[in-house]
Amino acid sequence: MARKKKVVKEKIIKKVSLIKKAYNTIKSWVISNGVEGIAGVILGAALWVTGFKVYAGFALGVFATRNWDILKTWLLKLLKK
């Protein structure tokens, strides 16, 4: 009986640690992306749904640019190691 509880507890701990890891990854992405990136994707999606596809392209371009800056910085850090 005690062994079964221990196995269940270990499974719960693994699930919680996976959720924490996902949360911290998303949180760090939001912090690094900044207000411009988050606003760009929200505004771009809203404009796309309402039919303003050209303006949505500009807004999503801001979002893509912010993510490219993040990716470029990350790759440069990896190459300098």
Contacts in CASP RR format, 6 or more apart in sequence:
PFRMAT RR
TARGET T0000
AUTHOR 0000-0000-0000
METHOD contacts of the structure
MODEL  1
MARKKKVVKEKIIKKVSLIKKAYNTIKSWVISNGVEGIAGVILGAALWVT
GFKVYAGFALGVFATRNWDILKTWLLKLLKK
29 70 0 8 1.000
30 38 0 8 1.000
32 70 0 8 1.000
33 66 0 8 1.000
33 67 0 8 1.000
33 70 0 8 1.000
34 66 0 8 1.000
36 62 0 8 1.000
36 66 0 8 1.000
37 62 0 8 1.000
37 63 0 8 1.000
37 66 0 8 1.000
37 67 0 8 1.000
39 62 0 8 1.000
40 59 0 8 1.000
40 60 0 8 1.000
40 61 0 8 1.000
40 62 0 8 1.000
40 63 0 8 1.000
41 59 0 8 1.000
41 60 0 8 1.000
41 63 0 8 1.000
43 56 0 8 1.000
43 59 0 8 1.000
44 55 0 8 1.000
44 56 0 8 1.000
44 57 0 8 1.000
44 59 0 8 1.000
44 60 0 8 1.000
44 63 0 8 1.000
45 56 0 8 1.000
47 53 0 8 1.000
47 55 0 8 1.000
47 56 0 8 1.000
47 57 0 8 1.000
47 59 0 8 1.000
48 56 0 8 1.000
48 57 0 8 1.000
48 60 0 8 1.000
END
